Amino acid sequence: MRCVAHIINLVVTDGLKEGSLSINRVRAAVKYVRNSPSRLTKFKSCIEFEKIQSKFSLCLDVCTRWNSTYLMLSSALKFKRAFVRFESEDPRFCFELQTLGVPVEEDWKKVEMFVTFLKSFYDLTLRISGSLYVTSNTLFHEIIDVDSLLRGWIESTNSDFVSMAKKMKDKYDKYWGDIGKMNMLIYVSVVLDPRHKLRYVEFVFSELHNQDDESEMSKNVKDATYEVFNAYQRIATAGKSNEKNPHVSKHNVQETLVSDMKERYKKFKSLSGNVDGKSELEKYLTEENEADVNGFCILTWWKINSNRFPVLSQMARDIAVPISTVASESSFSTGGRVLDSFRTSLSPKMVQS
C-alpha cells in the first residue's frame, strides 16, 4: 500500500501547477515588503495603525514546499488592511509591482478561497502523518472527505478553482478513484473500529455508488474481513493445540486428561464461537457500536476487550497502525534530492549533509 502522505503531496502539487494571478500578486507584495528592513519597519507601522492583533509574521513561500504557499497566503490575509495602507505610504510599491499589479479586493477574495481549499489538505496531512498514534482506522474517512471536497470544488462557479480541482481529481482517481482496487485492509481497519464496524462501510458505499456496485463491494469487504479473521483463528488454534501440560505424572493421567479436555473445550469456545454458534467476529459485528467521543483510542478498547475477543484483538493490534511512512514535514516537500537555484549557494559540506 502506497504511503498516503506522498499521494496527498502528488494530488496537491498537480493542483498548484495551475497557478493563479491573484496568488502571484500577493506573493510579489510579500516579497517586496520583506526585501528591505526599512520596508518591513514601515509595514509594521501600518499594522500598528490598523490595530491588527496577530502573532503571525509575513513569510515567503518556497516553490519546492507546497505548505509554505498555504502559510504565506494565510499570514498575508491577516494583514490585508496593512497592505492597503502600505500602498499609500510607499509610492514605490505600485511601481515595483506594475508588471503583475498590486493585490486588489478581488485578489484577496480569491486568496481567501484558496487558503480555505488548501487548509483541508494541510490539516489532512498533519492528521495522517502522526507516528505516535494509529491512523489506519481513520484513512477511509479521510479519503472520502477528500473526494467530497474535490467534487464540491469542481462544481464551483470559480473557473480558477474548477481547473485546479479537476487536475487534483485526476491524480486522486489514479490512486483512490476505484475503491474496488484499493487495499482491502483499509476497509478491514474500519470494520475493526468499534465506533463504525461494517455498517458504516456499507453506508458509505450506498452513498457513493449505485445499488449493484454497493452490494458487490460490501460483500467483498465482508469476505475479506472473514478471510483475515479465519487466518488469525487458524494460527491461534494451532498455537493452542501445540501447548503441552508439563506437570503430567503417571499417577493422575486420567484426571489430567479430563481437566485438559475441559480446558481445550473452553479454548474451543473462545476461538470458534459461543454455545449459540456465533464466532468472535459475528458477535462483535452484532453488538452496538461504541460512542464516537473525542480521545477514543482503538487500541485501548481492544486491550480492554481482549478477553472477550482474543483473536480479533490480535487482528486489531496488527492492522491498527500508522498509515504513513514519513513525517509531516517530509510529505510537504516536492523538490527531491536536486541541487537547484535554492541550494546552489550552499557550501559543498552543507550540500552533502
Backbone torsions as a table, in degrees:
resi	resn	phi	psi	omega
1	MET	NA	128.9	-176.5
2	ARG	-68.8	151.4	178.8
3	CYS	-63.7	126.6	-175.4
4	VAL	-66.1	-39.5	-178.5
5	ALA	-61.6	-38.0	179.1
6	HIS	-67.5	-37.1	179.1
7	ILE	-65.1	-43.7	178.1
8	ILE	-61.1	-40.6	178.6
9	ASN	-59.5	-44.4	179.9
10	LEU	-65.6	-39.6	-179.4
11	VAL	-63.1	-48.1	-177.4
12	VAL	-68.6	-40.0	-179.0
13	THR	-60.4	-40.3	177.9
14	ASP	-63.0	-36.5	178.5
15	GLY	-69.4	-37.4	-178.0
16	LEU	-70.6	-18.6	178.8
17	LYS	-63.4	-24.0	179.5
18	GLU	-66.0	-37.3	178.7
19	GLY	68.0	178.8	-179.9
20	SER	-163.5	138.8	179.3
21	LEU	-63.0	-37.7	-179.6
22	SER	-62.9	-41.6	179.2
23	ILE	-65.4	-40.8	179.5
24	ASN	-64.9	-35.3	178.9
25	ARG	-67.8	-42.8	178.3
26	VAL	-65.9	-40.3	178.7
27	ARG	-61.0	-42.9	179.9
28	ALA	-65.3	-38.0	179.3
29	ALA	-65.9	-43.3	178.5
30	VAL	-64.4	-42.2	-179.8
31	LYS	-63.3	-39.7	179.6
32	TYR	-63.2	-44.6	-178.3
33	VAL	-65.9	-38.8	-175.5
34	ARG	-81.7	-10.2	-175.4
35	ASN	-73.7	-12.9	-175.5
36	SER	-144.8	134.9	176.4
37	PRO	-59.2	-36.2	-179.5
38	SER	-67.9	-38.2	177.0
39	ARG	-65.7	-40.8	-179.2
40	LEU	-65.3	-37.7	177.3
41	THR	-65.5	-42.8	178.4
42	LYS	-63.9	-37.7	179.8
43	PHE	-66.0	-38.7	178.4
44	LYS	-63.9	-35.6	177.0
45	SER	-66.4	-33.4	175.5
46	CYS	-66.6	-36.8	177.6
47	ILE	-63.5	-44.0	179.2
48	GLU	-65.3	-39.1	-179.5
49	PHE	-64.7	-39.0	179.8
50	GLU	-81.5	-3.7	178.1
51	LYS	56.5	47.3	178.4
52	ILE	-89.2	118.2	179.4
53	GLN	-98.5	108.6	-179.9
54	SER	-156.6	139.5	177.2
55	LYS	-85.9	-7.2	-179.7
56	PHE	-78.5	160.5	174.5
57	SER	-134.2	159.7	-179.3
58	LEU	-64.1	134.3	176.8
59	CYS	-133.1	145.0	179.9
60	LEU	-98.5	141.2	-177.3
61	ASP	-83.5	165.1	176.7
62	VAL	-119.4	133.9	-171.9
63	CYS	-65.1	-19.0	-178.1
64	THR	-92.0	3.2	179.5
65	ARG	-135.6	105.7	-173.7
66	TRP	-67.5	-27.4	-179.9
67	ASN	-68.4	-25.6	178.9
68	SER	-67.8	-30.7	175.4
69	THR	-65.5	-42.1	177.2
70	TYR	-61.8	-45.7	-178.0
71	LEU	-66.9	-37.2	178.8
72	MET	-64.0	-48.8	-178.6
73	LEU	-67.2	-38.2	-179.8
74	SER	-63.0	-42.9	179.4
75	SER	-72.1	-37.0	-179.6
76	ALA	-64.3	-35.6	-180.0
77	LEU	-61.1	-34.9	-178.5
78	LYS	-66.7	-22.7	-177.5
79	PHE	-111.9	30.0	-177.6
80	LYS	-58.8	-46.7	-179.1
81	ARG	-64.3	-33.4	178.6
82	ALA	-66.9	-36.6	177.4
83	PHE	-65.8	-38.8	178.5
84	VAL	-63.1	-43.6	178.3
85	ARG	-69.1	-38.6	-179.7
86	PHE	-61.1	-32.3	178.8
87	GLU	-61.3	-37.4	178.7
88	SER	-82.4	-24.2	-179.0
89	GLU	-81.1	-33.1	-176.1
90	ASP	-115.8	105.9	-177.1
91	PRO	-67.0	-24.3	-178.8
92	ARG	-78.8	-11.9	-177.1
93	PHE	-60.3	-49.9	179.6
94	CYS	-69.0	-34.5	-179.0
95	PHE	-66.9	-44.0	-178.8
96	GLU	-67.7	-30.4	-176.8
97	LEU	-101.4	19.5	-175.4
98	GLN	-67.4	-23.7	179.7
99	THR	-65.4	-50.4	179.1
100	LEU	-91.8	-32.0	-175.7
101	GLY	96.8	151.5	178.6
102	VAL	-77.6	153.1	179.2
103	PRO	-64.0	131.5	176.8
104	VAL	-110.0	179.1	-175.5
105	GLU	-57.7	-39.1	179.5
106	GLU	-64.1	-37.7	177.7
107	ASP	-63.8	-42.4	-178.8
108	TRP	-65.7	-35.0	177.4
109	LYS	-65.5	-41.8	178.6
110	LYS	-66.1	-40.7	178.9
111	VAL	-63.9	-39.2	178.2
112	GLU	-62.0	-41.2	176.9
113	MET	-65.7	-39.6	-179.5
114	PHE	-64.8	-40.3	178.1
115	VAL	-63.9	-42.6	177.1
116	THR	-60.5	-40.2	179.5
117	PHE	-64.6	-48.7	-177.4
118	LEU	-72.1	-27.9	-177.0
119	LYS	-59.3	-37.2	179.6
120	SER	-60.2	-42.6	-179.9
121	PHE	-74.9	-33.6	177.5
122	TYR	-63.3	-49.0	179.3
123	ASP	-66.0	-37.6	179.5
124	LEU	-61.4	-43.9	-179.8
125	THR	-63.0	-40.0	178.3
126	LEU	-65.4	-36.4	-178.2
127	ARG	-69.6	-44.2	-173.7
128	ILE	-87.3	-6.9	-178.0
129	SER	-93.9	5.4	179.7
130	GLY	-66.1	135.9	-179.4
131	SER	-105.3	-8.3	-177.3
132	LEU	-106.8	7.0	177.4
133	TYR	-148.7	157.2	-175.9
134	VAL	-77.7	145.9	-178.6
135	THR	-133.8	-8.9	-176.0
136	SER	-63.2	-31.6	-179.4
137	ASN	-75.9	-10.1	178.7
138	THR	-105.6	-9.2	-174.4
139	LEU	-61.1	-42.4	-178.8
140	PHE	-58.6	-42.2	178.5
141	HIS	-63.4	-41.0	-177.8
142	GLU	-66.3	-41.1	-179.8
143	ILE	-62.6	-43.0	179.1
144	ILE	-64.8	-39.3	179.2
145	ASP	-64.0	-40.7	178.8
146	VAL	-63.6	-42.4	179.2
147	ASP	-61.2	-44.7	179.2
148	SER	-64.7	-39.5	179.7
149	LEU	-62.4	-46.7	-178.5
150	LEU	-66.5	-40.4	177.9
151	ARG	-61.5	-39.9	179.2
152	GLY	-64.9	-40.8	-179.6
153	TRP	-71.6	-30.6	177.3
154	ILE	-65.3	-31.5	179.0
155	GLU	-86.9	6.3	-179.4
156	SER	-70.4	160.6	177.5
157	THR	-87.5	-8.1	-180.0
158	ASN	-85.3	115.2	-175.3
159	SER	-63.9	-35.3	-180.0
160	ASP	-62.6	-44.5	-176.6
161	PHE	-77.4	-28.8	175.2
162	VAL	-63.3	-45.4	179.3
163	SER	-63.3	-43.1	179.9
164	MET	-65.9	-44.0	-178.8
165	ALA	-65.7	-35.0	178.9
166	LYS	-64.8	-41.5	177.6
167	LYS	-63.8	-41.2	179.5
168	MET	-68.2	-36.5	179.4
169	LYS	-66.6	-37.1	177.8
170	ASP	-61.5	-44.3	178.8
171	LYS	-68.3	-38.4	177.5
172	TYR	-60.7	-45.3	-178.6
173	ASP	-64.5	-29.0	179.5
174	LYS	-61.6	-35.6	-176.8
175	TYR	-102.6	-40.6	-171.5
176	TRP	-124.6	7.2	-176.2
177	GLY	-66.9	-43.6	-179.6
178	ASP	-95.8	99.2	-176.2
179	ILE	-62.5	-30.4	-179.1
180	GLY	-64.9	-21.5	-178.7
181	LYS	-98.4	1.9	-179.6
182	MET	-77.9	159.5	178.3
183	ASN	-61.2	124.9	-174.9
184	MET	-64.6	-21.4	179.7
185	LEU	-64.7	-22.1	175.6
186	ILE	-61.2	-41.9	180.0
187	TYR	-76.8	-38.0	180.0
188	VAL	-61.0	-38.2	179.4
189	SER	-64.8	-31.4	175.7
190	VAL	-71.7	-39.5	177.8
191	VAL	-61.8	-35.3	-179.8
192	LEU	-80.2	-1.8	174.0
193	ASP	-86.5	111.3	-174.3
194	PRO	-63.9	-8.9	176.7
195	ARG	-83.2	-16.8	-172.5
196	HIS	-126.2	-58.0	179.7
197	LYS	62.2	-162.6	-173.5
198	LEU	-69.8	-30.2	-176.3
199	ARG	-63.6	-35.3	179.4
200	TYR	-66.5	-44.0	179.4
201	VAL	-60.8	-44.0	179.2
202	GLU	-62.9	-38.8	178.8
203	PHE	-63.6	-45.0	-179.9
204	VAL	-62.6	-43.0	177.7
205	PHE	-60.0	-40.5	-179.6
206	SER	-66.4	-29.6	179.5
207	GLU	-77.7	-30.2	-173.4
208	LEU	-99.6	-19.2	-172.8
209	HIS	-133.6	166.9	177.5
210	ASN	-73.7	174.0	-170.3
211	GLN	-65.2	-39.8	-178.4
212	ASP	-65.7	-46.9	179.1
213	ASP	-64.3	-39.6	-179.0
214	GLU	-62.7	-42.4	-179.6
215	SER	-65.3	-42.9	-179.1
216	GLU	-66.6	-44.2	-178.4
217	MET	-68.1	-38.8	177.3
218	SER	-63.1	-40.3	178.0
219	LYS	-63.6	-41.0	179.7
220	ASN	-63.4	-41.1	179.1
221	VAL	-65.3	-43.3	179.8
222	LYS	-63.4	-44.2	178.6
223	ASP	-63.1	-40.5	179.8
224	ALA	-64.7	-40.1	179.5
225	THR	-64.0	-44.4	179.1
226	TYR	-67.5	-34.6	179.0
227	GLU	-64.3	-44.3	178.2
228	VAL	-66.0	-42.9	179.2
229	PHE	-60.6	-44.7	-179.6
230	ASN	-63.9	-35.1	177.8
231	ALA	-65.2	-44.1	177.6
232	TYR	-66.1	-35.7	-179.3
233	GLN	-67.0	-39.0	178.2
234	ARG	-64.0	-40.6	179.5
235	ILE	-64.9	-44.1	-179.6
236	ALA	-64.9	-41.1	179.8
237	THR	-65.1	-41.9	178.9
238	ALA	-64.5	-38.7	179.0
239	GLY	-66.1	-39.9	179.8
240	LYS	-68.9	-38.1	-177.2
241	SER	-70.8	-22.7	179.6
242	ASN	-83.5	-10.5	179.1
243	GLU	-70.5	138.9	179.5
244	LYS	-122.3	149.2	178.2
245	ASN	-85.8	114.5	-176.4
246	PRO	-78.5	-6.5	-173.9
247	HIS	-107.1	28.7	179.7
248	VAL	-83.2	128.0	177.3
249	SER	-116.4	167.2	-178.0
250	LYS	-68.8	-23.6	-173.1
251	HIS	-84.7	-20.0	-178.1
252	ASN	-129.3	39.7	-178.7
253	VAL	-62.9	-45.8	-177.7
254	GLN	-64.0	-43.2	179.2
255	GLU	-63.1	-39.8	-179.9
256	THR	-65.4	-40.3	-179.7
257	LEU	-63.1	-39.5	179.9
258	VAL	-66.7	-49.2	179.7
259	SER	-64.0	-36.7	178.7
260	ASP	-64.8	-38.9	178.7
261	MET	-63.6	-39.4	178.2
262	LYS	-63.7	-43.2	179.8
263	GLU	-64.4	-40.4	-179.8
264	ARG	-65.0	-35.3	178.8
265	TYR	-67.8	-39.0	177.3
266	LYS	-62.2	-43.0	179.1
267	LYS	-66.8	-37.0	178.2
268	PHE	-62.5	-41.4	178.9
269	LYS	-64.9	-41.3	-177.8
270	SER	-69.4	-31.2	-177.8
271	LEU	-90.3	-39.1	-173.6
272	SER	-95.7	-22.0	-179.5
273	GLY	140.7	174.4	-178.9
274	ASN	-89.3	-174.8	-179.5
275	VAL	-64.6	-21.1	179.6
276	ASP	-82.0	1.3	175.6
277	GLY	86.3	2.6	-179.5
278	LYS	-85.6	138.2	175.5
279	SER	-80.4	171.1	176.3
280	GLU	-54.6	-46.2	-176.6
281	LEU	-64.8	-41.5	179.4
282	GLU	-64.5	-42.0	177.7
283	LYS	-63.4	-41.3	-179.5
284	TYR	-63.5	-43.3	-176.8
285	LEU	-70.9	-27.1	-178.4
286	THR	-86.1	-13.7	177.9
287	GLU	-72.9	159.2	177.6
288	GLU	-67.4	146.1	178.8
289	ASN	-69.2	150.5	174.5
290	GLU	-73.8	154.1	178.1
291	ALA	-68.4	138.2	-179.6
292	ASP	-86.1	90.6	-176.9
293	VAL	-111.9	158.0	176.7
294	ASN	-66.2	141.0	178.8
295	GLY	83.8	7.1	179.4
296	PHE	-66.5	132.6	179.5
297	CYS	-117.2	117.0	-176.0
298	ILE	-65.9	-36.6	-179.4
299	LEU	-70.0	-36.7	176.7
300	THR	-63.6	-41.9	179.4
301	TRP	-60.6	-44.5	-178.7
302	TRP	-70.8	-30.2	176.3
303	LYS	-65.9	-42.1	-179.9
304	ILE	-67.1	-35.8	-176.4
305	ASN	-99.8	18.0	-177.8
306	SER	-67.3	-26.8	177.6
307	ASN	-69.1	-35.7	178.8
308	ARG	-78.3	-35.4	-177.3
309	PHE	-128.4	72.5	-176.2
310	PRO	-64.0	-39.3	-178.7
311	VAL	-74.7	-45.9	-180.0
312	LEU	-63.4	-35.4	179.1
313	SER	-65.7	-34.5	175.9
314	GLN	-68.4	-39.9	175.4
315	MET	-58.6	-47.5	-178.0
316	ALA	-62.0	-38.3	-179.2
317	ARG	-63.9	-33.6	-178.3
318	ASP	-84.6	-31.0	-172.7
319	ILE	-95.7	-32.8	179.1
320	ALA	-80.3	89.2	-174.1
321	VAL	-135.1	167.1	170.8
322	PRO	-61.6	138.4	-171.6
323	ILE	-96.6	-13.7	-177.1
324	SER	-107.8	149.0	-178.4
325	THR	-100.3	0.4	-177.1
326	VAL	-131.3	159.5	173.6
327	ALA	-73.2	159.5	-174.5
328	SER	-59.9	-39.6	-178.2
329	GLU	-63.0	-37.7	179.3
330	SER	-65.9	-32.9	-175.9
331	SER	-70.5	-18.6	179.9
332	PHE	-82.1	-17.4	-173.2
333	SER	-75.1	134.4	176.0
334	THR	-118.3	6.3	-172.8
335	GLY	-86.9	-36.8	-175.2
336	GLY	72.2	-170.4	180.0
337	ARG	-88.3	73.9	-176.6
338	VAL	-126.0	134.0	177.2
339	LEU	-89.9	88.5	-177.2
340	ASP	-105.3	-166.3	-175.3
341	SER	-64.3	-20.1	178.8
342	PHE	-79.3	-16.0	-175.0
343	ARG	-119.3	-5.0	-174.5
344	THR	-67.9	-17.9	180.0
345	SER	-84.3	-5.1	179.8
346	LEU	-76.2	151.5	176.6
347	SER	-73.3	158.7	178.6
348	PRO	-55.6	-35.7	179.6
349	LYS	-65.5	-42.9	180.0
350	MET	-70.1	-36.5	177.3
351	VAL	-60.6	-44.8	179.4
352	GLN	-62.8	-38.7	178.1
353	SER	-63.6	NA	NA
